Every structure is written in C-alpha cells, then in structure tokens.
Amino acid sequence: MLDIAPITPDTEGIDALIDESIEEGYRMLRRLRENWDAGVDRFEGPGEILVGAWLDNVPVGICGRNIDPFADDPTAGRVRHLYVARDHRQKGVGKALVRFITEGAPGFFKFLNVRAPPQAYEFYEHLGFAPVLENSTVTHRLYF
C-alpha cells in the first residue's frame, strides 16, 4: 500500500531519491536540497507542504506545494519538485502525490500552477490542470 506523509529533505531515505534524480539529469530535487539547506524554501508558509510517497517503507516519490514564488499573488499555489523513482513510474505514484497536495490546497489557494516539461503535459491535463499559454513560468493551472 502506498503511504503519503509530510517529509523534509532530511527524512531518512530521501537522499536516494535525490541522488537518482540527479543521475537522470533532473535538477529539481538538487534545488530542493540546496534551497532547504540555505533556508530559502522550507515549505513553512501558509498552505505549503512537502510530502513523500512510501511503498513498503521505501521512499518512491516526492512532491511539494508552495506559494508560487513567480506570481505576485499569495493565493497562487505551485506544484513543486514532483519526482517518482524510475522503477515506480506509470504505477499511480505521481497521480497520488499530486492528488494529495491538491486536496488540501483550496483552503489556502485559488489555483495551483505548474511548469511541466512537454512529456508531462498529458499527465497534468488528465488530473484536471488546464494549459496556460504565453507564460514563461506556468504551463498548466488547476482552479478551485
């Protein structure tokens, strides 16, 4: 059974996810670690959360929700740092993570933004995110 719970980058087992993401050429979890260590982003603002997905006590995914740092609007949230371990993709982990962070968002945010790579557009659209055109920091938005 997949368990989702709040974490920090210092939670046991998360380093393996960070290392795997870096090996694959992704930068988001390296930025997560750097910003956490520098105290720049600790997911401590209203409505912010960082969660991990665990399968048999092994971390298999990570995702966060922040106040969107690129929007001049405190009611704009942002999906951040979504990563699913290579061996656990296409098994519902990413969907479960995004659904978890969207469920608690309406009490804090009017919408959630995401800047997704083109290969993830269909994933976000399947979860109800609408494409956003002509915005360099947002590709999709979920309204509440």
N, C-alpha and C positions, 0 to 999 in steps of 0.2 A: 504494500500500500504506500502511496506517495504521501509524504507529510510535508507541509509548508509551514515555516515558522520564521519569525524575525531572527536576523543574524547581524554580525558585523564582519568585516574582512578578517578579523582576528579569530573568528569561530573556528574550532578545530575542523580540519578537512577542507576548508575553503581555499587554502593555498594550492591544493592540487587542481582545483578548477581554474584558478588564476594562471597557474603555470601552463595548463593545457590550452587555455585561450591564447596565451602569448605564443606558444608553439605553433598555433594555427594562424598566427598573423593578426589576431584581433587585438585592439588596443583598449577596449572599454574596461576590462577588469584591471588592467595595469593602471589606467587613470583612476578607477575606483580606489585602488590601494593607495596610490600617490596622494589623492585628494583627502582620503581618510587620514593617512599618516600626517599630512600637513595641517589637518584640522579645517580644511576648506569646505568639505562636504561630509557631514556625519549623519545625514538623514534624521536631523533633530527638529526640523521646522514643523509647523502645523500640517498634519496630514502626510508627512514624509515617513517612508518605511523602506527597509531593505530586508528582503526575505530570501531564504534558501529552500530548495526542494530536496528532500531526503528520501532515498529508497534503500531499505534495509540498512539504515544508519550510515549511508554513504551519500555525501552531497552530490547531486546530479544537475543542479541548476541554480541560478541566481537571478534576481530581478529587483529593481527598486522603483520607488515613486517619490519624486521631488516636486517642490515648487519649481516651475520651469525657469531656469536661470537665463534663458534667452528671450523671455517675454516680460514686458513691463506690466505684469498683472498677477497679483498674488492668488487669484482664483484659477490661474492656469497651472495645471499639473503636467508632469512629464514622466513617461516611462523611461527608465534608465537601466543601462548595464544588463540587459537580458542576455543570458548565456546558458546554453544547455550542453552538458558533456556530450562529446561525439557519439558515444555508444548509446545514448538515451534520446537522441533526436527522432522525430517522427513517431513518438510514443505518447504524446499528450502532455509532456512536462512543460513545454513553453506555454501552451494554452492554459494549463493550470496556474502557472505563475502569473501570467497577465490577468487572468480572471480574478485571482486572489487580490492583486493590487488595485484592480478596477472596482471591485465590490466595496471597498472602504473609501473610495475616493469622493463620491458625491457629497459627503458631509463637509468636505474641505474645498473641493474644486468644482468649477462649472464644466470643465473638459480636461482631457489628458492629451498631450501632444506626444508624438514620437518622430524621430528621424531614423527611418529604416533604410537599409540597403535595398536595392531593387528586388533581390531574390526573396525578401521578406514582405513585400507589398501584399501578396495574396494572403499570407498568414494574418496580417493585421486587419485586412478587409474582411476576412472570414470572422474575425472577432468583433466586427461592428465599427471599426475605425474607418472614417471617410478620408479619401485622398484630399490633400491640401496642395493647391497649385501655387507656383510662383512665391515660394517661401524657402529661403536657404537653410532654415533651421528646423523646419517641420515638413514631413512628408504625409503624415496622417494624423487625424484628430478623432477622439471619441467624445461626443457630447453627452451630458447627463440631463 
